[in-house]
Amino acid sequence: MPKFEECLERLEKIVAELEKGDVSLDHALELFDEGMKLSGSCRKGLEEAEGKVEILLKRNGKLQPEAFASITQPGDAAK
C-alpha cells in the first residue's frame, strides 16, 4: 500500500486535473474512481494514526485527551 503522503499527493493531482475540466467523460470517471480509492486509503491511514495516538495518550486505563499545544515543550510557541 502506498504511503499516506503519496496517496494524498496523487489525490491532489487528480482533483487539479478534474477541476481543469478538459478531460473526456471516460477519463474523468477513471480519475474519479482512482480518487475515491485513494481517499479511502488516506482515511484508513488517518484512522490508524488516530488509534495509535489514542493508545499513546492512555493513562491508567482511561483516555485523557490533551490539547496539541500542551504536548509541545515550553518556549516552542515563541519560535
Phi and psi in radians as a Rosetta constraint file:
Dihedral C 1 N 2 CA 2 C 2 CIRCULARHARMONIC -1.132 0.35
Dihedral N 2 CA 2 C 2 N 3 CIRCULARHARMONIC 2.728 0.35
Dihedral C 2 N 3 CA 3 C 3 CIRCULARHARMONIC -1.194 0.35
Dihedral N 3 CA 3 C 3 N 4 CIRCULARHARMONIC 2.734 0.35
Dihedral C 3 N 4 CA 4 C 4 CIRCULARHARMONIC -0.933 0.35
Dihedral N 4 CA 4 C 4 N 5 CIRCULARHARMONIC -0.816 0.35
Dihedral C 4 N 5 CA 5 C 5 CIRCULARHARMONIC -1.097 0.35
Dihedral N 5 CA 5 C 5 N 6 CIRCULARHARMONIC -0.671 0.35
Dihedral C 5 N 6 CA 6 C 6 CIRCULARHARMONIC -1.156 0.35
Dihedral N 6 CA 6 C 6 N 7 CIRCULARHARMONIC -0.744 0.35
Dihedral C 6 N 7 CA 7 C 7 CIRCULARHARMONIC -1.080 0.35
Dihedral N 7 CA 7 C 7 N 8 CIRCULARHARMONIC -0.788 0.35
Dihedral C 7 N 8 CA 8 C 8 CIRCULARHARMONIC -1.121 0.35
Dihedral N 8 CA 8 C 8 N 9 CIRCULARHARMONIC -0.724 0.35
Dihedral C 8 N 9 CA 9 C 9 CIRCULARHARMONIC -1.099 0.35
Dihedral N 9 CA 9 C 9 N 10 CIRCULARHARMONIC -0.783 0.35
Dihedral C 9 N 10 CA 10 C 10 CIRCULARHARMONIC -1.137 0.35
Dihedral N 10 CA 10 C 10 N 11 CIRCULARHARMONIC -0.684 0.35
Dihedral C 10 N 11 CA 11 C 11 CIRCULARHARMONIC -1.081 0.35
Dihedral N 11 CA 11 C 11 N 12 CIRCULARHARMONIC -0.710 0.35
Dihedral C 11 N 12 CA 12 C 12 CIRCULARHARMONIC -1.111 0.35
Dihedral N 12 CA 12 C 12 N 13 CIRCULARHARMONIC -0.669 0.35
Dihedral C 12 N 13 CA 13 C 13 CIRCULARHARMONIC -1.160 0.35
Dihedral N 13 CA 13 C 13 N 14 CIRCULARHARMONIC -0.692 0.35
Dihedral C 13 N 14 CA 14 C 14 CIRCULARHARMONIC -1.097 0.35
Dihedral N 14 CA 14 C 14 N 15 CIRCULARHARMONIC -0.811 0.35
Dihedral C 14 N 15 CA 15 C 15 CIRCULARHARMONIC -1.046 0.35
Dihedral N 15 CA 15 C 15 N 16 CIRCULARHARMONIC -0.783 0.35
Dihedral C 15 N 16 CA 16 C 16 CIRCULARHARMONIC -1.073 0.35
Dihedral N 16 CA 16 C 16 N 17 CIRCULARHARMONIC -0.724 0.35
Dihedral C 16 N 17 CA 17 C 17 CIRCULARHARMONIC -1.159 0.35
Dihedral N 17 CA 17 C 17 N 18 CIRCULARHARMONIC -0.732 0.35
Dihedral C 17 N 18 CA 18 C 18 CIRCULARHARMONIC -1.177 0.35
Dihedral N 18 CA 18 C 18 N 19 CIRCULARHARMONIC -0.619 0.35
Dihedral C 18 N 19 CA 19 C 19 CIRCULARHARMONIC -1.184 0.35
Dihedral N 19 CA 19 C 19 N 20 CIRCULARHARMONIC -0.470 0.35
Dihedral C 19 N 20 CA 20 C 20 CIRCULARHARMONIC -1.057 0.35
Dihedral N 20 CA 20 C 20 N 21 CIRCULARHARMONIC -0.661 0.35
Dihedral C 20 N 21 CA 21 C 21 CIRCULARHARMONIC 1.430 0.35
Dihedral N 21 CA 21 C 21 N 22 CIRCULARHARMONIC 0.108 0.35
Dihedral C 21 N 22 CA 22 C 22 CIRCULARHARMONIC -1.840 0.35
Dihedral N 22 CA 22 C 22 N 23 CIRCULARHARMONIC 0.561 0.35
Dihedral C 22 N 23 CA 23 C 23 CIRCULARHARMONIC -1.899 0.35
Dihedral N 23 CA 23 C 23 N 24 CIRCULARHARMONIC 2.647 0.35
Dihedral C 23 N 24 CA 24 C 24 CIRCULARHARMONIC -1.186 0.35
Dihedral N 24 CA 24 C 24 N 25 CIRCULARHARMONIC 2.810 0.35
Dihedral C 24 N 25 CA 25 C 25 CIRCULARHARMONIC -1.055 0.35
Dihedral N 25 CA 25 C 25 N 26 CIRCULARHARMONIC -0.757 0.35
Dihedral C 25 N 26 CA 26 C 26 CIRCULARHARMONIC -1.072 0.35
Dihedral N 26 CA 26 C 26 N 27 CIRCULARHARMONIC -0.771 0.35
Dihedral C 26 N 27 CA 27 C 27 CIRCULARHARMONIC -1.186 0.35
Dihedral N 27 CA 27 C 27 N 28 CIRCULARHARMONIC -0.660 0.35
Dihedral C 27 N 28 CA 28 C 28 CIRCULARHARMONIC -1.083 0.35
Dihedral N 28 CA 28 C 28 N 29 CIRCULARHARMONIC -0.694 0.35
Dihedral C 28 N 29 CA 29 C 29 CIRCULARHARMONIC -1.168 0.35
Dihedral N 29 CA 29 C 29 N 30 CIRCULARHARMONIC -0.681 0.35
Dihedral C 29 N 30 CA 30 C 30 CIRCULARHARMONIC -1.103 0.35
Dihedral N 30 CA 30 C 30 N 31 CIRCULARHARMONIC -0.778 0.35
Dihedral C 30 N 31 CA 31 C 31 CIRCULARHARMONIC -1.104 0.35
Dihedral N 31 CA 31 C 31 N 32 CIRCULARHARMONIC -0.737 0.35
Dihedral C 31 N 32 CA 32 C 32 CIRCULARHARMONIC -1.072 0.35
Dihedral N 32 CA 32 C 32 N 33 CIRCULARHARMONIC -0.772 0.35
Dihedral C 32 N 33 CA 33 C 33 CIRCULARHARMONIC -1.075 0.35
Dihedral N 33 CA 33 C 33 N 34 CIRCULARHARMONIC -0.790 0.35
Dihedral C 33 N 34 CA 34 C 34 CIRCULARHARMONIC -1.091 0.35
Dihedral N 34 CA 34 C 34 N 35 CIRCULARHARMONIC -0.735 0.35
Dihedral C 34 N 35 CA 35 C 35 CIRCULARHARMONIC -1.084 0.35
Dihedral N 35 CA 35 C 35 N 36 CIRCULARHARMONIC -0.686 0.35
Dihedral C 35 N 36 CA 36 C 36 CIRCULARHARMONIC -1.138 0.35
Dihedral N 36 CA 36 C 36 N 37 CIRCULARHARMONIC -0.697 0.35
Dihedral C 36 N 37 CA 37 C 37 CIRCULARHARMONIC -1.148 0.35
Dihedral N 37 CA 37 C 37 N 38 CIRCULARHARMONIC -0.744 0.35
Dihedral C 37 N 38 CA 38 C 38 CIRCULARHARMONIC -1.126 0.35
Dihedral N 38 CA 38 C 38 N 39 CIRCULARHARMONIC -0.698 0.35
Dihedral C 38 N 39 CA 39 C 39 CIRCULARHARMONIC -1.060 0.35
Dihedral N 39 CA 39 C 39 N 40 CIRCULARHARMONIC -0.746 0.35
Dihedral C 39 N 40 CA 40 C 40 CIRCULARHARMONIC -1.103 0.35
Dihedral N 40 CA 40 C 40 N 41 CIRCULARHARMONIC -0.701 0.35
Dihedral C 40 N 41 CA 41 C 41 CIRCULARHARMONIC -1.136 0.35
Dihedral N 41 CA 41 C 41 N 42 CIRCULARHARMONIC -0.741 0.35
Dihedral C 41 N 42 CA 42 C 42 CIRCULARHARMONIC -1.100 0.35
Dihedral N 42 CA 42 C 42 N 43 CIRCULARHARMONIC -0.763 0.35
Dihedral C 42 N 43 CA 43 C 43 CIRCULARHARMONIC -1.065 0.35
Dihedral N 43 CA 43 C 43 N 44 CIRCULARHARMONIC -0.749 0.35
Dihedral C 43 N 44 CA 44 C 44 CIRCULARHARMONIC -1.094 0.35
Dihedral N 44 CA 44 C 44 N 45 CIRCULARHARMONIC -0.739 0.35
Dihedral C 44 N 45 CA 45 C 45 CIRCULARHARMONIC -1.081 0.35
Dihedral N 45 CA 45 C 45 N 46 CIRCULARHARMONIC -0.714 0.35
Dihedral C 45 N 46 CA 46 C 46 CIRCULARHARMONIC -1.164 0.35
Dihedral N 46 CA 46 C 46 N 47 CIRCULARHARMONIC -0.692 0.35
Dihedral C 46 N 47 CA 47 C 47 CIRCULARHARMONIC -1.135 0.35
Dihedral N 47 CA 47 C 47 N 48 CIRCULARHARMONIC -0.693 0.35
Dihedral C 47 N 48 CA 48 C 48 CIRCULARHARMONIC -1.125 0.35
Dihedral N 48 CA 48 C 48 N 49 CIRCULARHARMONIC -0.733 0.35
Dihedral C 48 N 49 CA 49 C 49 CIRCULARHARMONIC -1.118 0.35
Dihedral N 49 CA 49 C 49 N 50 CIRCULARHARMONIC -0.726 0.35
Dihedral C 49 N 50 CA 50 C 50 CIRCULARHARMONIC -1.070 0.35
Dihedral N 50 CA 50 C 50 N 51 CIRCULARHARMONIC -0.722 0.35
Dihedral C 50 N 51 CA 51 C 51 CIRCULARHARMONIC -1.089 0.35
Dihedral N 51 CA 51 C 51 N 52 CIRCULARHARMONIC -0.703 0.35
Dihedral C 51 N 52 CA 52 C 52 CIRCULARHARMONIC -1.152 0.35
Dihedral N 52 CA 52 C 52 N 53 CIRCULARHARMONIC -0.690 0.35
Dihedral C 52 N 53 CA 53 C 53 CIRCULARHARMONIC -1.126 0.35
Dihedral N 53 CA 53 C 53 N 54 CIRCULARHARMONIC -0.742 0.35
Dihedral C 53 N 54 CA 54 C 54 CIRCULARHARMONIC -1.060 0.35
Dihedral N 54 CA 54 C 54 N 55 CIRCULARHARMONIC -0.713 0.35
Dihedral C 54 N 55 CA 55 C 55 CIRCULARHARMONIC -1.084 0.35
Dihedral N 55 CA 55 C 55 N 56 CIRCULARHARMONIC -0.750 0.35
Dihedral C 55 N 56 CA 56 C 56 CIRCULARHARMONIC -1.158 0.35
Dihedral N 56 CA 56 C 56 N 57 CIRCULARHARMONIC -0.497 0.35
Dihedral C 56 N 57 CA 57 C 57 CIRCULARHARMONIC -1.535 0.35
Dihedral N 57 CA 57 C 57 N 58 CIRCULARHARMONIC -0.102 0.35
Dihedral C 57 N 58 CA 58 C 58 CIRCULARHARMONIC -1.149 0.35
Dihedral N 58 CA 58 C 58 N 59 CIRCULARHARMONIC 2.373 0.35
Dihedral C 58 N 59 CA 59 C 59 CIRCULARHARMONIC -2.428 0.35
Dihedral N 59 CA 59 C 59 N 60 CIRCULARHARMONIC 2.224 0.35
Dihedral C 59 N 60 CA 60 C 60 CIRCULARHARMONIC 0.937 0.35
Dihedral N 60 CA 60 C 60 N 61 CIRCULARHARMONIC 0.676 0.35
Dihedral C 60 N 61 CA 61 C 61 CIRCULARHARMONIC 1.307 0.35
Dihedral N 61 CA 61 C 61 N 62 CIRCULARHARMONIC 0.083 0.35
Dihedral C 61 N 62 CA 62 C 62 CIRCULARHARMONIC -2.156 0.35
Dihedral N 62 CA 62 C 62 N 63 CIRCULARHARMONIC 2.414 0.35
Dihedral C 62 N 63 CA 63 C 63 CIRCULARHARMONIC -1.334 0.35
Dihedral N 63 CA 63 C 63 N 64 CIRCULARHARMONIC 2.214 0.35
Dihedral C 63 N 64 CA 64 C 64 CIRCULARHARMONIC -2.040 0.35
Dihedral N 64 CA 64 C 64 N 65 CIRCULARHARMONIC 1.580 0.35
Dihedral C 64 N 65 CA 65 C 65 CIRCULARHARMONIC -1.049 0.35
Dihedral N 65 CA 65 C 65 N 66 CIRCULARHARMONIC 2.436 0.35
Dihedral C 65 N 66 CA 66 C 66 CIRCULARHARMONIC -2.264 0.35
Dihedral N 66 CA 66 C 66 N 67 CIRCULARHARMONIC 2.501 0.35
Dihedral C 66 N 67 CA 67 C 67 CIRCULARHARMONIC -1.188 0.35
Dihedral N 67 CA 67 C 67 N 68 CIRCULARHARMONIC 2.525 0.35
Dihedral C 67 N 68 CA 68 C 68 CIRCULARHARMONIC -0.972 0.35
Dihedral N 68 CA 68 C 68 N 69 CIRCULARHARMONIC -0.730 0.35
Dihedral C 68 N 69 CA 69 C 69 CIRCULARHARMONIC -1.083 0.35
Dihedral N 69 CA 69 C 69 N 70 CIRCULARHARMONIC -0.532 0.35
Dihedral C 69 N 70 CA 70 C 70 CIRCULARHARMONIC -1.280 0.35
Dihedral N 70 CA 70 C 70 N 71 CIRCULARHARMONIC -0.245 0.35
Dihedral C 70 N 71 CA 71 C 71 CIRCULARHARMONIC -1.443 0.35
Dihedral N 71 CA 71 C 71 N 72 CIRCULARHARMONIC -0.460 0.35
Dihedral C 71 N 72 CA 72 C 72 CIRCULARHARMONIC -1.234 0.35
Dihedral N 72 CA 72 C 72 N 73 CIRCULARHARMONIC 2.758 0.35
Dihedral C 72 N 73 CA 73 C 73 CIRCULARHARMONIC -1.332 0.35
Dihedral N 73 CA 73 C 73 N 74 CIRCULARHARMONIC 2.592 0.35
Dihedral C 73 N 74 CA 74 C 74 CIRCULARHARMONIC -1.019 0.35
Dihedral N 74 CA 74 C 74 N 75 CIRCULARHARMONIC 2.403 0.35
Dihedral C 74 N 75 CA 75 C 75 CIRCULARHARMONIC 1.661 0.35
Dihedral N 75 CA 75 C 75 N 76 CIRCULARHARMONIC -0.292 0.35
Dihedral C 75 N 76 CA 76 C 76 CIRCULARHARMONIC -1.122 0.35
Dihedral N 76 CA 76 C 76 N 77 CIRCULARHARMONIC -0.602 0.35
Dihedral C 76 N 77 CA 77 C 77 CIRCULARHARMONIC -1.148 0.35
Dihedral N 77 CA 77 C 77 N 78 CIRCULARHARMONIC -0.432 0.35
Dihedral C 77 N 78 CA 78 C 78 CIRCULARHARMONIC -1.362 0.35
Dihedral N 78 CA 78 C 78 N 79 CIRCULARHARMONIC -0.244 0.35
